Amino acid sequence: MGRQAIIAGGSIGGLFAAVALRQAGWQVDVYERTGVELAGRGAGIVTHKTLIDALLAVGADISDLGVQVCERVAFDKAGGRVATIPFPQVVTSWDRIHQILRRLIPDRHHHLGRQITGYTQTADRVTALFEDGGAAEADLLVGADGFRSAVRGQMLPQVQPVYSGYVVWRALAQEADLPEAIRSDVFPAFGFYAPVGTQIIGYPIAGTGNDLRPGHRRYNFVWYSPAKAEKLTDMLTDGSGKQHYISIPPPLIRDDILGQMQTEADAMLPAPFVQILAHSERPFFTPIYDHHAPVMAAGRVALSGDAACVARPHVGMGVTKAACDALALARHLDGADVVQGLAAYSAERVPASGVAHHRARDLGRFIFDDSVPNPDGRSNPRLDEIMRTTAITVG
Ligand SMILES: Cc1cc2nc3c(=O)[nH]c(=O)nc-3n(C[C@H](O)[C@H](O)[C@H](O)COP(=O)(O)OP(=O)(O)OC[C@H]3O[C@@H](n4cnc5c(N)ncnc54)[C@H](O)[C@@H]3O)c2cc1C
């Protein structure tokens, strides 16, 4: 039997780590706290050559990966085109990547409804502790349990996510529901709207069941919107008055918060995007937080993906970064002592993650750059840089 690994978290970072380690001969068990197979509400994911190479490296079948877009287009407040650049890229969805990786992991090694609360370790073994009182022992524990990671909470309690001052609203509209003018002018491209103080990006993704046929796809709407800490507190409070910590499950977002968002959208956004929003399924928001762990390993325990470092979504690197972590983890452990291999993994991936983390913060800062009047998205001095460096590989 090969060496044994336990993965905390069965989202994309956890599955990538699992398939990379399995390929290197490890016996891997994934423990996901959610009790049902995960679904990402169709959230869009931009692919890069690095991500496609990583998927191929772990033996994934990437046929029908997503929708091919050919150009990036910036719009102004009136809905006119400000800039167009050729920029071929495949855009896919969280569900598609998850599905591709999930099928590489046998069900008997994939455990739903198991929450890891902490761990103990000796020189030779590590034991994961579960909320249900259970425990499991292995040679390696990987914390791929997201930006609120319990594994990181034990390893590095001083590392806490810091709120950035803005949230991202996301929504999906069915291609078939959109007016013809939007289907022809806005839908096919990777779109931007970049005035001072807010930003939209949007692009087509597959429809339900990875349907890539024209007319059956969906538009992925992503809107960065400022929200001061007090406003965020209100946004995180559900209809029963319960205040949620850090993020709120989408179904619990209050109707009056959705109403306020719609009013702001009507006032601030170009008409085509307001219409896309109006044709969308229930929108939801995610507050944008930062954190970057100074180390990604301690003894036999490693961190990967968002548990180790969040790169704000502007770089579209979260999945790619998690994939790079997974491949580096398997490579550094190949034939190596676990503790030494993890130390080398951490030394490589902390600075690499930092590049994506800092670049993403820069792109976030550009949204609020008011050095030049730009109320309508026509005069953004960094428009070309934003269009060329959003959602590309860095680090
Ligand atoms: C608006 C937006 C757009 C994005 N766009 C892109 C993009 O275009 N390209 C891209 O690459 N990335 C993008 N990302 C980022 C990407 O979604 C994440 O970075 C990526 O999914 C990282 O996943 P992860 O597995 O590390 O963490 P997560 O996806 O957060 O998963 C953590 C998992 O661990 C589970 N878990 C948590 N705690 C425990 C525990 N104690 N025990 C067991 N299980 C636990 C959770 O239930 C969850 O399933 C975007 C993010 C946002 C918000």
The ligand as an SDF file (V2000), in Angstrom:
LIG
                    3D

 53 58  0  0  0  0  0  0  0  0999 V2000
  -16.5750   35.8440   -8.0680 C   0  0  0  0  0  0  0  0  0  0  0  0
  -15.4910   34.8190   -8.1360 C   0  0  0  0  0  0  0  0  0  0  0  0
  -14.9800   34.5170   -9.3720 C   0  0  0  0  0  0  0  0  0  0  0  0
  -13.9320   33.5940   -9.4720 C   0  0  0  0  0  0  0  0  0  0  0  0
  -13.4390   33.3570  -10.7040 N   0  0  0  0  0  0  0  0  0  0  0  0
  -12.4230   32.5050  -10.8200 C   0  0  0  0  0  0  0  0  0  0  0  0
  -11.8830   32.2410  -12.1160 C   0  0  0  0  0  0  0  0  0  0  0  0
  -12.3080   32.7630  -13.1470 O   0  0  0  0  0  0  0  0  0  0  0  0
  -10.8500   31.3830  -12.1900 N   0  0  0  0  0  0  0  0  0  0  0  0
  -10.3400   30.7750  -11.0730 C   0  0  0  0  0  0  0  0  0  0  0  0
   -9.3890   30.0050  -11.2070 O   0  0  0  0  0  0  0  0  0  0  0  0
  -10.8430   31.0030   -9.8430 N   0  0  0  0  0  0  0  0  0  0  0  0
  -11.8630   31.8550   -9.6820 C   0  0  0  0  0  0  0  0  0  0  0  0
  -12.3630   32.0870   -8.4450 N   0  0  0  0  0  0  0  0  0  0  0  0
  -11.7570   31.4610   -7.2570 C   0  0  0  0  0  0  0  0  0  0  0  0
  -12.0890   29.9920   -7.0980 C   0  0  0  0  0  0  0  0  0  0  0  0
  -13.4910   29.7710   -7.0830 O   0  0  0  0  0  0  0  0  0  0  0  0
  -11.4540   29.4580   -5.8070 C   0  0  0  0  0  0  0  0  0  0  0  0
  -10.2080   30.0480   -5.6290 O   0  0  0  0  0  0  0  0  0  0  0  0
  -11.2500   27.9800   -5.9020 C   0  0  0  0  0  0  0  0  0  0  0  0
  -12.4840   27.3290   -5.9640 O   0  0  0  0  0  0  0  0  0  0  0  0
  -10.3930   27.4650   -4.7070 C   0  0  0  0  0  0  0  0  0  0  0  0
  -10.9550   26.4710   -4.1460 O   0  0  0  0  0  0  0  0  0  0  0  0
  -10.5260   25.7550   -2.7920 P   0  0  0  0  0  0  0  0  0  0  0  0
  -10.8650   24.3380   -3.0510 O   0  0  0  0  0  0  0  0  0  0  0  0
   -9.1650   26.0990   -2.3530 O   0  0  0  0  0  0  0  0  0  0  0  0
  -11.4920   26.3660   -1.6740 O   0  0  0  0  0  0  0  0  0  0  0  0
  -13.0730   26.3390   -1.5970 P   0  0  0  0  0  0  0  0  0  0  0  0
  -13.6680   26.3280   -2.9490 O   0  0  0  0  0  0  0  0  0  0  0  0
  -13.4710   27.4070   -0.6520 O   0  0  0  0  0  0  0  0  0  0  0  0
  -13.4390   24.9240   -0.9520 O   0  0  0  0  0  0  0  0  0  0  0  0
  -13.2290   24.5730    0.3690 C   0  0  0  0  0  0  0  0  0  0  0  0
  -14.0410   23.3070    0.6050 C   0  0  0  0  0  0  0  0  0  0  0  0
  -13.7220   22.7970    1.8830 O   0  0  0  0  0  0  0  0  0  0  0  0
  -14.9200   22.4540    2.5490 C   0  0  0  0  0  0  0  0  0  0  0  0
  -14.6160   22.6100    3.9740 N   0  0  0  0  0  0  0  0  0  0  0  0
  -14.4640   23.7720    4.6460 C   0  0  0  0  0  0  0  0  0  0  0  0
  -14.1140   23.5240    5.9140 N   0  0  0  0  0  0  0  0  0  0  0  0
  -14.0320   22.1770    6.0290 C   0  0  0  0  0  0  0  0  0  0  0  0
  -13.6860   21.3210    7.0930 C   0  0  0  0  0  0  0  0  0  0  0  0
  -13.3580   21.8320    8.2920 N   0  0  0  0  0  0  0  0  0  0  0  0
  -13.6980   19.9790    6.8840 N   0  0  0  0  0  0  0  0  0  0  0  0
  -14.0200   19.4660    5.6660 C   0  0  0  0  0  0  0  0  0  0  0  0
  -14.3690   20.2470    4.6190 N   0  0  0  0  0  0  0  0  0  0  0  0
  -14.3560   21.5800    4.7960 C   0  0  0  0  0  0  0  0  0  0  0  0
  -15.9440   23.4380    2.0490 C   0  0  0  0  0  0  0  0  0  0  0  0
  -17.2650   22.9620    2.2240 O   0  0  0  0  0  0  0  0  0  0  0  0
  -15.5260   23.5400    0.5710 C   0  0  0  0  0  0  0  0  0  0  0  0
  -16.1500   22.5620   -0.2030 O   0  0  0  0  0  0  0  0  0  0  0  0
  -13.4080   32.9720   -8.2910 C   0  0  0  0  0  0  0  0  0  0  0  0
  -13.9430   33.2570   -7.0390 C   0  0  0  0  0  0  0  0  0  0  0  0
  -14.9840   34.1820   -6.9570 C   0  0  0  0  0  0  0  0  0  0  0  0
  -15.5510   34.5060   -5.5960 C   0  0  0  0  0  0  0  0  0  0  0  0
  1  2  1  0
  2  3  1  0
  2 52  2  0
  3  4  2  0
  4  5  1  0
  4 50  1  0
  5  6  2  0
  6  7  1  0
  6 13  1  0
  7  8  2  0
  7  9  1  0
  9 10  1  0
 10 11  2  0
 10 12  1  0
 12 13  2  0
 13 14  1  0
 14 15  1  0
 14 50  1  0
 15 16  1  0
 16 17  1  0
 16 18  1  0
 18 19  1  0
 18 20  1  0
 20 21  1  0
 20 22  1  0
 22 23  1  0
 23 24  1  0
 24 25  2  0
 24 26  1  0
 24 27  1  0
 27 28  1  0
 28 29  2  0
 28 30  1  0
 28 31  1  0
 31 32  1  0
 32 33  1  0
 33 34  1  0
 33 48  1  0
 34 35  1  0
 35 36  1  0
 35 46  1  0
 36 37  1  0
 36 45  1  0
 37 38  2  0
 38 39  1  0
 39 40  1  0
 39 45  2  0
 40 41  1  0
 40 42  2  0
 42 43  1  0
 43 44  2  0
 44 45  1  0
 46 47  1  0
 46 48  1  0
 48 49  1  0
 50 51  2  0
 51 52  1  0
 52 53  1  0
M  END
$$$$
